[in-house]
């Protein structure tokens, strides 16, 4: 179950991050319009628009290690619970 939660969270985070990175300029313009503030004023930051570059190789490596760590972290509780006797565990509930 822990591995499933980790994989789901990793994939959701990757998808959300890529969508956010692709639309960062539109998000900046929306926030500026809604709150009537200039986010990253060009005269201070020397940016005409928000830059965004996605390195898919890095995204894949991070995703792979995130899933690997999730798997390894959920392995110990699964092994520990498999050694328990369910009859003794339910006896005291």
CORSULVEN-V573459 format. One record per pair of residues at least 24 apart in sequence whose ideal C-beta (glycine too) atoms are under 8 Angstrom apart, sorted by sequence separation. I is the first residue (numbers start at 1). J is the second residue. D is the distance in whole Angstrom. If there is no record, write none. Layout:
BEGIN
((I/J/D) (I/J/D))
END
This chain:
BEGIN
((25/49/5) (25/50/5) (24/50/5) (25/52/7) (24/52/5) (22/52/7) (21/52/5) (22/54/8) (21/54/5) (18/54/6) (18/59/7) (17/59/8) (14/59/6) (14/63/5) (11/63/8) (10/63/6) (10/66/5) (10/67/6) (6/66/7) (7/67/6) (10/70/7) (6/67/6) (6/69/8) (7/70/7) (3/67/8) (6/70/3) (5/70/8) (6/71/7) (3/70/6) (6/73/8) (2/70/7) (3/71/5) (6/74/7) (2/73/7) (3/74/5) (2/74/3) (1/74/7) (2/77/7) (2/78/8))
END
